[in-house]
Amino acid sequence: MRIGLFYCMTCLLLVSGCATKPKATGPKYHFFPAPPDTPRLQFLTSFNSEKELRGSDNSLLSFVTGEKPPENPIGKPYGVALSDKKILLCDTAYGVVLVLDLETRRMKGISPRGEGRLKLPLNIAVDQDGTMYIADSGREQVVVLDTNEQFVTAMGLPGAMKPRDVAVKGDRLYIADIQSHCVHVYNKADRTPLFDVPGPQEATNNATRVFQPTNVAVDSQGRIYVSDTGAYRVQIYDAQGKFVRSLGRYGDNIGEFTRIKGVAVDREFRTYAVDAAAQVVQIFDEQGHLLLWFGQPEMSEVGLELPAKVAVDYDNVGLFQKYAAPGFKVDHLIVVINQLGTRKVSIFGFGQKQ
């Protein structure tokens, strides 16, 4: 009798223990658009410092070396470029270009001395051979560094232009000049000027001109995308500088902008445009139709906080596919730079469930 009672009580305790034991939870995935719509975009991960870049290796490093890994926080980034499995950030707080190595998971700064000294680097473009073009608003010049981070030259004289962004594509170099209200197009080989966008006639038409060019991108056909902060829109021109169309207008609704900043374009000619005020990125198709937008309030788990720049990358998908949800195949990465908050570099994956 007592044995039977003890057995029953033991079973009840075991059942009770199993019932109260917290359920194991897997990773939480964030998709855009939100369910029940078909997901096309997933938040993958973010970095706010070298320590976060190293991720799970932190504990191993401490165990092997007996040293605490350095925090090395990112300051206030703006421009971004991806090259050779590295993320390059223009950090306006430190006045340097930060290099986040995705293979070694280390971070360093590029801060040339002498003629190449940086003052306030805003944006950066990296050519296929590793040449770096840095739009420095403090110097009012574009600083050119070779693949060894050595000074080559500085484009423009102080006071002659106010570069805000730079892009390189094929044999051409593009500089967004907020002072001249245009994008200067140069021959990349000898850095001689070719023409300005928009041209003289379109520069006098409010529908086709640029008021405040802050960012520039170029697609595979040579079309030029200019984020015009002064007119709350993206202006698109063909390879010869002829006006094609506008994206967006002033407003706080979808398809509209309040403070447009970074712009990027992918291989399917989708345009990605950052609104720093609404703190979202909007995606348009080649015809200018809004496809979707992503971003959350800054206090959420994946929120954007004063986003400034967006970049599209195909070369490093393999390094980030591991963060994707089971069955979600990443086609390309979308890198968004936040000037504030705890996710200075936010990585999203554009793709689809298989």
Secondary structure per residue as TSV (DSSP state, phi and psi in degrees):
chain	resnum	aa	ss	phi	psi
A	1	M	-	360.0	-50.2
A	2	R	H	-64.6	-39.5
A	3	I	H	-61.8	-42.4
A	4	G	H	-63.4	-41.2
A	5	L	H	-64.4	-43.3
A	6	F	H	-61.5	-41.4
A	7	Y	H	-62.6	-44.1
A	8	C	H	-63.9	-42.3
A	9	M	H	-64.8	-39.0
A	10	T	H	-62.9	-43.3
A	11	C	H	-61.8	-41.2
A	12	L	H	-64.0	-39.7
A	13	L	H	-65.0	-40.5
A	14	L	H	-64.3	-44.4
A	15	V	H	-63.5	-43.2
A	16	S	H	-62.0	-40.1
A	17	G	H	-63.9	-40.5
A	18	C	H	-66.6	-35.3
A	19	A	H	-71.4	-33.0
A	20	T	H	-92.4	-9.8
A	21	K	S	-67.4	127.2
A	22	P	-	-61.6	140.6
A	23	K	-	-73.1	142.0
A	24	A	-	-69.3	131.9
A	25	T	-	-115.6	138.2
A	26	G	-	-87.3	-173.6
A	27	P	-	-65.0	148.7
A	28	K	-	-95.6	127.3
A	29	Y	-	-107.5	142.3
A	30	H	E	-118.8	120.3
A	31	F	E	-117.3	155.5
A	32	F	E	-134.4	134.2
A	33	P	S	-67.0	164.2
A	34	A	-	-72.1	154.4
A	35	P	T	-55.5	147.7
A	36	P	T	-89.2	5.3
A	37	D	S	-65.5	155.2
A	38	T	-	-67.4	123.1
A	39	P	-	-70.5	136.6
A	40	R	-	-122.2	-13.2
A	41	L	E	-140.6	136.7
A	42	Q	E	-130.3	135.9
A	43	F	E	-70.9	127.8
A	44	L	E	-102.6	-55.2
A	45	T	E	-167.3	178.0
A	46	S	E	-152.1	159.0
A	47	F	E	-129.1	139.4
A	48	N	S	-125.5	-5.5
A	49	S	B	-166.3	171.9
A	50	E	H	-65.9	-33.9
A	51	K	H	-60.2	-44.1
A	52	E	H	-70.2	-32.7
A	53	L	H	-61.4	-37.3
A	54	R	H	-73.1	-24.6
A	55	G	T	60.5	-130.8
A	56	S	T	-67.9	-11.0
A	57	D	H	-74.2	-9.2
A	58	N	H	-57.8	-49.1
A	59	S	H	-65.9	-37.6
A	60	L	H	-64.8	-42.7
A	61	L	H	-61.2	-43.1
A	62	S	H	-63.9	-39.4
A	63	F	H	-66.5	-43.2
A	64	V	H	-74.0	-45.6
A	65	T	H	-95.7	-19.6
A	66	G	-	75.6	9.4
A	67	E	-	-111.4	146.6
A	68	K	-	-79.0	127.7
A	69	P	-	-59.2	144.1
A	70	P	-	-69.6	146.6
A	71	E	-	-74.6	-52.8
A	72	N	-	44.3	69.5
A	73	P	B	-71.5	150.4
A	74	I	-	-76.5	138.6
A	75	G	-	-81.6	-99.4
A	76	K	S	-130.4	86.8
A	77	P	E	-78.6	159.1
A	78	Y	E	-133.9	-79.3
A	79	G	E	-75.9	156.8
A	80	V	E	-147.6	147.6
A	81	A	E	-146.5	150.2
A	82	L	E	-118.5	132.0
A	83	S	E	-158.9	133.0
A	84	D	T	52.0	49.6
A	85	K	T	58.5	35.6
A	86	K	E	-135.1	147.6
A	87	I	E	-106.8	123.3
A	88	L	E	-107.4	125.8
A	89	L	E	-117.5	134.3
A	90	C	E	-87.2	109.4
A	91	D	E	-98.6	108.3
A	92	T	T	-74.9	-18.8
A	93	A	T	-75.5	-39.3
A	94	Y	T	-95.1	-16.2
A	95	G	T	69.8	32.6
A	96	V	E	-136.6	169.8
A	97	V	E	-100.7	118.9
A	98	L	E	-89.1	137.4
A	99	V	E	-113.7	115.6
A	100	L	E	-101.7	107.3
A	101	D	E	-81.8	116.2
A	102	L	T	-77.9	-16.1
A	103	E	T	-88.2	-52.8
A	104	T	T	-82.0	-15.6
A	105	R	T	56.2	44.6
A	106	R	E	-119.2	161.0
A	107	M	E	-129.0	139.3
A	108	K	E	-140.8	170.0
A	109	G	E	-116.1	142.4
A	110	I	E	-102.7	115.2
A	111	S	-	-142.5	79.2
A	112	P	-	-61.6	153.9
A	113	R	-	-104.4	172.5
A	114	G	G	66.4	-132.0
A	115	E	G	-63.2	-27.3
A	116	G	G	-91.7	7.3
A	117	R	-	-59.3	133.7
A	118	L	-	-93.4	144.9
A	119	K	S	-111.1	-57.5
A	120	L	S	-143.3	76.4
A	121	P	E	-68.2	126.2
A	122	L	E	-103.0	-47.3
A	123	N	E	-139.7	159.1
A	124	I	E	-143.5	144.2
A	125	A	E	-130.2	141.9
A	126	V	E	-121.5	125.8
A	127	D	-	-78.9	170.1
A	128	Q	T	-62.6	-28.6
A	129	D	T	-87.4	3.9
A	130	G	S	94.1	-3.8
A	131	T	-	-64.2	133.7
A	132	M	E	-107.6	135.4
A	133	Y	E	-118.3	119.2
A	134	I	E	-119.1	117.4
A	135	A	E	-80.4	109.3
A	136	D	E	-109.1	107.8
A	137	S	T	-74.5	-21.2
A	138	G	T	-71.2	-40.7
A	139	R	T	-83.4	-18.7
A	140	E	T	58.6	42.2
A	141	Q	E	-147.4	165.2
A	142	V	E	-103.6	116.6
A	143	V	E	-89.8	131.1
A	144	V	E	-109.0	123.5
A	145	L	E	-119.2	146.1
A	146	D	-	-82.9	-177.6
A	147	T	T	-64.7	-17.9
A	148	N	T	-95.2	12.0
A	149	E	S	69.0	22.6
A	150	Q	-	-95.2	145.0
A	151	F	E	-65.0	132.6
A	152	V	E	-107.3	-55.3
A	153	T	E	-166.8	173.1
A	154	A	E	-127.4	126.9
A	155	M	E	-91.9	129.7
A	156	G	S	93.2	151.5
A	157	L	-	-100.9	141.1
A	158	P	B	-53.6	128.0
A	159	G	T	96.2	-20.3
A	160	A	T	-81.2	-30.1
A	161	M	B	-154.1	164.2
A	162	K	-	-126.3	85.7
A	163	P	E	-70.3	137.5
A	164	R	E	-117.8	-21.9
A	165	D	E	-155.9	164.0
A	166	V	E	-147.5	143.7
A	167	A	E	-139.8	152.8
A	168	V	E	-133.1	133.7
A	169	K	E	-152.8	122.9
A	170	G	T	61.1	-126.5
A	171	D	T	-99.9	17.6
A	172	R	E	-124.1	153.3
A	173	L	E	-124.9	138.9
A	174	Y	E	-125.2	130.7
A	175	I	E	-126.6	121.0
A	176	A	E	-81.6	116.4
A	177	D	E	-112.1	109.0
A	178	I	T	-72.1	-22.0
A	179	Q	T	-75.1	-40.8
A	180	S	T	-92.7	-0.9
A	181	H	T	57.4	44.1
A	182	C	E	-160.3	175.8
A	183	V	E	-110.6	120.9
A	184	H	E	-83.3	132.6
A	185	V	E	-110.1	127.7
A	186	Y	E	-121.0	156.1
A	187	N	E	-74.5	122.8
A	188	K	T	-66.1	-36.4
A	189	A	T	-62.7	-48.1
A	190	D	T	-115.7	2.0
A	191	R	-	59.1	33.3
A	192	T	-	-88.7	142.5
A	193	P	E	-69.2	140.2
A	194	L	E	-105.7	-57.0
A	195	F	E	-165.5	169.4
A	196	D	E	-109.5	150.8
A	197	V	E	-124.7	123.0
A	198	P	S	-75.8	163.7
A	199	G	-	-73.9	177.2
A	200	P	T	-54.9	-42.4
A	201	Q	T	-71.7	-44.7
A	202	E	G	-73.7	-20.2
A	203	A	G	-70.5	-13.1
A	204	T	G	-101.7	-1.8
A	205	N	-	-103.3	122.2
A	206	N	T	-61.1	-24.6
A	207	A	T	-80.1	-25.8
A	208	T	T	-114.7	-6.4
A	209	R	-	-84.6	177.1
A	210	V	-	-122.5	129.0
A	211	F	S	-91.7	-47.7
A	212	Q	-	-143.0	79.8
A	213	P	E	-73.0	116.5
A	214	T	E	-111.6	-25.8
A	215	N	E	-145.3	153.8
A	216	V	E	-142.8	145.5
A	217	A	E	-142.0	156.6
A	218	V	E	-133.4	133.7
A	219	D	-	-94.0	-177.1
A	220	S	T	-68.1	-17.2
A	221	Q	T	-94.6	3.6
A	222	G	-	85.7	4.1
A	223	R	-	-69.6	143.2
A	224	I	E	-109.1	126.6
A	225	Y	E	-112.1	121.2
A	226	V	E	-120.6	121.3
A	227	S	E	-81.7	117.5
A	228	D	E	-103.5	94.2
A	229	T	T	-63.6	-32.8
A	230	G	T	-70.9	-23.0
A	231	A	T	-117.2	6.9
A	232	Y	T	58.5	46.3
A	233	R	E	-160.3	169.5
A	234	V	E	-107.7	126.5
A	235	Q	E	-100.4	131.5
A	236	I	E	-116.6	130.9
A	237	Y	E	-126.8	154.2
A	238	D	-	-78.9	-178.4
A	239	A	T	-62.3	-23.3
A	240	Q	T	-93.8	-0.4
A	241	G	S	94.1	8.9
A	242	K	-	-82.7	136.8
A	243	F	E	-62.6	136.4
A	244	V	E	-110.0	-59.5
A	245	R	E	-166.9	169.8
A	246	S	E	-113.1	150.3
A	247	L	E	-120.0	127.3
A	248	G	-	85.1	173.9
A	249	R	-	-162.8	178.2
A	250	Y	B	-71.8	135.3
A	251	G	S	156.5	172.8
A	252	D	S	-115.5	22.5
A	253	N	S	-103.0	171.9
A	254	I	T	-62.7	141.2
A	255	G	T	83.2	0.9
A	256	E	-	-121.8	165.0
A	257	F	B	-133.3	148.2
A	258	T	S	-111.8	-37.4
A	259	R	S	-148.4	79.8
A	260	I	E	-73.5	138.8
A	261	K	E	-127.4	-107.5
A	262	G	E	-65.2	152.0
A	263	V	E	-141.0	143.6
A	264	A	E	-148.4	164.6
A	265	V	E	-141.9	142.1
A	266	D	-	-102.8	-173.6
A	267	R	T	-69.5	-21.6
A	268	E	T	-94.1	12.4
A	269	F	-	63.9	28.7
A	270	R	-	-80.6	137.5
A	271	T	E	-101.8	132.8
A	272	Y	E	-111.8	122.7
A	273	A	E	-128.7	130.6
A	274	V	E	-91.0	133.3
A	275	D	E	-112.8	107.2
A	276	A	T	-68.8	-27.4
A	277	A	T	-78.9	-48.7
A	278	A	T	-74.7	-17.7
A	279	Q	T	60.6	47.2
A	280	V	E	-138.1	165.9
A	281	V	E	-117.7	128.6
A	282	Q	E	-106.0	143.2
A	283	I	E	-117.8	127.9
A	284	F	E	-117.3	149.7
A	285	D	-	-83.3	-178.2
A	286	E	T	-63.3	-27.8
A	287	Q	T	-87.0	-1.9
A	288	G	S	94.4	9.8
A	289	H	-	-84.6	138.9
A	290	L	E	-71.3	126.8
A	291	L	E	-94.1	-52.7
A	292	L	E	-166.3	171.2
A	293	W	E	-135.2	154.8
A	294	F	E	-142.1	155.9
A	295	G	-	133.6	152.3
A	296	Q	-	-134.3	168.6
A	297	P	-	-53.3	145.7
A	298	E	T	-60.4	-21.7
A	299	M	T	-85.1	-3.7
A	300	S	S	-78.5	176.6
A	301	E	T	-69.0	-24.7
A	302	V	T	-127.5	17.0
A	303	G	-	-66.2	151.5
A	304	L	-	-92.4	142.7
A	305	E	S	-134.5	107.1
A	306	L	S	51.9	59.2
A	307	P	E	-66.0	142.1
A	308	A	E	-121.6	-38.8
A	309	K	E	-138.4	149.8
A	310	V	E	-134.3	142.4
A	311	A	E	-139.2	146.8
A	312	V	E	-108.7	135.6
A	313	D	E	-140.8	132.4
A	314	Y	S	-107.7	-20.3
A	315	D	T	-76.6	-23.6
A	316	N	T	-112.3	18.5
A	317	V	H	-57.2	-40.0
A	318	G	H	-60.3	-26.6
A	319	L	H	-78.7	-15.3
A	320	F	H	-121.5	-5.4
A	321	Q	G	-58.9	-28.6
A	322	K	G	-63.3	-20.6
A	323	Y	G	-84.9	-10.7
A	324	A	S	-74.9	153.6
A	325	A	-	-67.3	152.2
A	326	P	T	-54.2	129.3
A	327	G	T	86.8	-6.2
A	328	F	E	-96.6	114.7
A	329	K	E	-95.4	118.9
A	330	V	E	-83.1	125.6
A	331	D	E	-88.0	-45.8
A	332	H	E	-152.6	163.2
A	333	L	E	-96.0	147.8
A	334	I	E	-121.4	116.2
A	335	V	E	-104.3	121.8
A	336	V	E	-114.9	130.5
A	337	I	E	-100.6	124.8
A	338	N	E	-106.3	132.2
A	339	Q	S	-78.5	-22.9
A	340	L	S	-127.2	174.2
A	341	G	S	89.9	-166.5
A	342	T	S	-106.6	6.7
A	343	R	-	-129.9	67.5
A	344	K	S	-61.7	-38.9
A	345	V	E	-116.5	108.8
A	346	S	E	-107.2	129.6
A	347	I	E	-110.1	123.8
A	348	F	E	-117.2	152.6
A	349	G	E	-114.7	126.4
A	350	F	E	-96.6	125.3
A	351	G	E	-175.4	-145.7
A	352	Q	E	-161.9	158.5
A	353	K	E	-77.6	141.9
A	354	Q	-	-111.3	360.0
